[in-house]
Amino acid sequence: MSGIDRMNLNTSSQSDIDEIESLFNISVQPATLEVPQSVPPARKPSSPPTIPVSAPLLPPSSVSSSSQAFSTPAPAGPTLSTGFGGGPQYNTLTEPVWETLKRDLVRVSNNLKDVVLPNPYREDPGKALRDWDLWGPFFFIIFLALTLSYSASENKSKVFAVVFATLSAGAIVLTLNVQLLGGSIIFFQSLSVLGYCLFPLDVSALVCQVNNTKLFRSLVVLVALAWSSWAAYPFVSTAVPSSRKALAVYPVLLLYITVGFLVLANN
Amino acid sequence: MAEEQYAHPGICLFTVLFKFSALVFYILCSIFIQSFVIQFVVTVFLIALDFWTVKNVSGRILVGLRWWNEVDEQGQSVWHFESLDQQTLETLNKKDAWLFWWTLYLTPMVWVALGIVAVIKFNFDYLLVVGVAIILNAANIVGFTKCRKDAKKQIQQFAASTLTSRMSNTIQSAFMSSV
């Protein structure tokens, strides 16, 4: 039964399977310890995920959405008829937490690289950011709001609240926009992409702390804006029918220009 | 009869700890910290920690349920709801499960009440925090409730499909051996 279950599992969750096996091995066979691997970048085709009901529920590890923030955890690995309850003790749970965090961080950095650096998969909306997670965007939004609030000379809390609300509401509205235009991108994927494309603006906000001259700030913000738009454009435009590309892309650019102005206007 | 103890006291503790500290911090923060930004970030951080803990640790260990989302090859989003098999489900500690479900359902109600208070006090900035809390808690509630409902259905389906596959395997092997 365990063999069948393992075959039916989604191969992109190999790391979780290894993690669970490592827990199992820690408690039962201390000699053999499997090290959880990071999520494989190549996406192998997965058989339709069957739900291994007879398999005991073993610790998934990634968040999420949370993603997590909400990134996705993965199905369990080895089966043990007594279930996991008797196996891993409490203190072994603290062990995989680090592995979990590490794997989530790796996932976030992978997604970031996919979005902001040249990537052959960008044009394909189906493959664009398959492994979406919302922790990265969450962190970037908070970071941008924090940076802008910190550098604001007055009304710090107002600035923070405004930036945070604008970005989150903006991302949601833009995603809805793409969906309503008949887009083929998944809601959370699109949220994820829009969040990750904020990274250049984050960098620009940070760099603008260094120097306060208008010219320098304008240049930096312009470069960051161009980078953000270049990053976001393929994901959004390929997701909608070609006659509606402009309708989908324009609001995205508008959002980033607004954020760019917020960065620029801070003194 | 001996009273049932918590099987996983540490995990129960963490489940409650993050929820509780997020709520307490939200309510008391203005006494200690003047800056709204720090209040916001710390509260939201605690809420996020709580979400992650409940989803990944408490859910699977206390009640044997798990849910997540995947994007398959065709680019479709697939939601997975998974649960332990029936016998293991029954061996789970009742107290753990009670604590898990109670805190899961109670916390968003408290946040909604706090949200109403914030609206009455015209503190719309704090409504952002409450909004984040409610969204994350609601996600967990929906996920785990669906898990629980799906659990029974899946057990029946699985039993039926195993039966048919076993039968067809036997028939096949019988056929092969006779050929």
Chai-1 contact restraints between the chains, C-beta under 6 A:
chainA,res_idxA,chainB,res_idxB,connection_type,confidence,min_distance_angstrom,max_distance_angstrom,comment,restraint_id
A,P45,B,E73,contact,1.0,0.0,6.0,A-B,restraint_1
A,I51,B,E82,contact,1.0,0.0,6.0,A-B,restraint_2
A,I51,B,Q154,contact,1.0,0.0,6.0,A-B,restraint_3
A,V53,B,D85,contact,1.0,0.0,6.0,A-B,restraint_4
A,V53,B,Q154,contact,1.0,0.0,6.0,A-B,restraint_5
A,V53,B,I155,contact,1.0,0.0,6.0,A-B,restraint_6
A,V53,B,F158,contact,1.0,0.0,6.0,A-B,restraint_7
A,S54,B,D85,contact,1.0,0.0,6.0,A-B,restraint_8
A,P56,B,L84,contact,1.0,0.0,6.0,A-B,restraint_9
A,P56,B,T88,contact,1.0,0.0,6.0,A-B,restraint_10
A,L57,B,R60,contact,1.0,0.0,6.0,A-B,restraint_11
A,L57,B,G64,contact,1.0,0.0,6.0,A-B,restraint_12
A,L57,B,R66,contact,1.0,0.0,6.0,A-B,restraint_13
A,L57,B,L84,contact,1.0,0.0,6.0,A-B,restraint_14
A,P59,B,R60,contact,1.0,0.0,6.0,A-B,restraint_15
A,P60,B,N56,contact,1.0,0.0,6.0,A-B,restraint_16
A,P60,B,R66,contact,1.0,0.0,6.0,A-B,restraint_17
A,V63,B,W52,contact,1.0,0.0,6.0,A-B,restraint_18
A,T72,B,W68,contact,1.0,0.0,6.0,A-B,restraint_19
A,T72,B,N69,contact,1.0,0.0,6.0,A-B,restraint_20
A,T72,B,E70,contact,1.0,0.0,6.0,A-B,restraint_21
A,P73,B,N56,contact,1.0,0.0,6.0,A-B,restraint_22
A,P73,B,W68,contact,1.0,0.0,6.0,A-B,restraint_23
A,G83,B,T88,contact,1.0,0.0,6.0,A-B,restraint_24
A,Y90,B,G10,contact,1.0,0.0,6.0,A-B,restraint_25
A,G126,B,G75,contact,1.0,0.0,6.0,A-B,restraint_26
A,R130,B,V71,contact,1.0,0.0,6.0,A-B,restraint_27
A,S149,B,V37,contact,1.0,0.0,6.0,A-B,restraint_28
A,S157,B,F36,contact,1.0,0.0,6.0,A-B,restraint_29
A,S157,B,V37,contact,1.0,0.0,6.0,A-B,restraint_30
A,F160,B,V37,contact,1.0,0.0,6.0,A-B,restraint_31
A,A161,B,D125,contact,1.0,0.0,6.0,A-B,restraint_32
A,I186,B,S77,contact,1.0,0.0,6.0,A-B,restraint_33
